[in-house]
Amino acid sequence: MRRLNQERVAESGWSAGTIPSMQVAVYVMCGGGFLGRFAAEQPMDFYIDDRVGCLPYSREEIYQAVETLKTIVIANGMDPHRLLTMPSFHNMGIF
């Protein structure tokens, strides 16, 4: 898998308005639930425990998405330890 250059991500000018949609994307990549919420709302402290079984995306892809979210949060001067609550969305009972 190709790695994103996080310095270029920080310089790309992603605004704080894009963070909620990225939070939802990270949540879905983790398969929802507690793990997805943890990734979306506390990207700086996020990790995947070894006991986690099947994930919809590989651990590497999830970690890269969370790292990108964290980089954009820091570039916008926000606290990556405590983001705003993830926006609510209609999940059709899937997550």
Secondary structure by P-SEA (a helix, b strand, c coil): ccccaaaaaaaccccccaaaaaaaaaaaaacccaaaaaaaccccccccccccccccccaaaaaaaaaaaaaaaaaaccccccccccccccccccc
